[in-house]
Amino acid sequence: MTRTAEMQPVQACARCIMNSQVEPKISFDSAGICNHCRRYDELVTTRVVRGAEGWRILDSVVSRIKDAGRGKEYDCIIGVSGGVDSTYVAYLVRQLGLRPLAVHFDNGWNSELAVSNIEKVLKRLNIDLYTYVVDWEEFRDLQLAFLKASVPDGEIPTDHGIFALLWKEAARRGIRYVISGMNFATEAMSVPDWSYGHADWRYVKAVHGRYGTRPLKTYPHFSLLDLAWFNVVRRIRTVSVLNYVEYDKADAMRILQDELGWVYYGGKHYESVYTRFWQGYVLPRKFGIDKRYGHLSDLVNSGQITRKQALEEMSAQPYTPQMQDQDRRYVIKKFELTEAEFDALMALPPRSFREFPNSFARVERLKKFVNALRARGLYSR
């Protein structure tokens, strides 16, 4: 950062808690509202339907899912991680009378609490579980490649693999619907410089091609052409059921705790040891990125907390120094690194996905196309 940039005053959004220090490319309108809030307002009506209308549409969607699944063991697939969103989806689909198969992507980083939550909840809901266990040496090589690339996208190998696994399992089993735990109201924030590559195999492959050491023979992945095949040829649809109901995270957690014995794990996506370490240690220390700004800003925009409450939450420390040190030692050992080797990786200059071959322009065009279809009621929310 230049001296001129350091001297620039920090401007904060008048509505959410995003500011020009945590997101340098942020922009503001004349009322002091940031571009992320404006994007939220622009897209929320195409993604979220509340009240009686939401339930009416959801009933219609559920009827289509049941019709497509007649005569089959399962009528839909759900991804499960042990976290609040995916667990509430499991709870909700059973309330709706669906027959889901739960699919779990085991990347070797599950916390004991996540494993306990998955087993306990699915047993109480009587949902079958299929667990895909990654080839650890292969996946370790891919994750290390992202560390060596020095990009903030260290969780992309998991996210991309999960999406690929769900679609591939749906296609393999002849299931037409994948039920997603994504809910736009509380997960709208999109900052490519914080995390990019969820749907970009070209980028993932480029990073691994430059820094990986072993072939990715078993890692689930998909290209944009594969995505078209899943959607157009196999007619597999992804449905975000939480976009049709009154989804309040605090209320959802209370329901899961009271009815299913689910236990909270302390932070967003902290059900994974590596995600906890990446978001709580690597991103803030190396890249100056604290994703809590985005998570909490979404909760402000959805009306679930106030801006004041979000700022108070930012002053809290969910990731204690003791846990950071414990996770740091665990990650270094699991990656078979020395302390000096890990410190050297942390000291590498930060880089961007834009420095590698990628399909960013195509992915953005695809998102705009799908959002246009949603606005016209031609694509699932």
MOCORMO-V893738 format. One record per backbone hydrogen bond with DSSP energy under -1.0 kcal/mol. CO is the residue of the C=O (numbers start at 0). NH is the residue of the N-H. Records with the same first field share a line. If there is no record, write none. Layout:
CO->NH + NH
This chain:
1->5
2->6
10->19
17->12
18->22
22->25
26->34
28->31
31->13
32->28
33->37
34->38
35->39
36->40
37->41
38->42
39->43
42->45
43->47
49->53
50->54
51->55
52->56
53->57
54->58
55->59
56->60
57->61
58->62
59->63
60->64
61->65
62->66
63->67
64->68
66->69
68->71
75->100
76->178
77->102
82->86
83->87
84->88
85->89
86->90
87->91
88->92
89->93
90->94
91->95
92->97
93->96
98->74
100->77
101->129
102->79
103->131
105->133
108->272
110->114
111->115
112->116
113->117
114->118
115->119
116->120
117->121
118->122
119->123
120->124
121->126
127->101
129->103
131->105
134->138
135->139
136->140
137->141
138->142
139->143
140->144
141->145
142->146
143->147
144->148
145->150
149->350
152->155
154->158
155->159
156->160
157->161
158->162
159->163
160->164
161->165
162->166
163->167
164->168
165->169
166->170
167->171
168->172
169->174
175->236
176->76
177->238
182->185 + 186
190->193 + 194
196->199
199->203
200->204
201->205
202->206
203->207
204->208
205->209
206->210
207->211
214->216
222->226
223->227
224->228
225->229
226->230
227->231
228->233
229->235
236->177
238->179 + 240
239->242
240->243
242->48
244->246
247->251
248->252
249->253
250->254
251->255
252->256
253->257
254->258
255->259 + 261
266->269
268->271
270->110
271->275
272->276
273->277
274->278
275->279
276->280 + 281
277->282
280->284
281->285
282->286 + 288
289->292
290->294
291->295
292->296
293->297
294->298
295->299
296->300
297->301
298->303 + 304
299->302
305->309
306->310
307->311
308->312
309->313
312->315
319->323
320->324
321->325
322->326
323->327
324->328
325->329
326->330
327->331
328->332
329->333
330->334
331->336
332->335
337->341
338->342
339->343
340->344
341->345
342->346
351->354
352->355
358->362
359->363
360->364
361->365
362->366
363->367
364->368
365->369
366->370
367->371
368->372
369->373
370->374
372->377
373->376
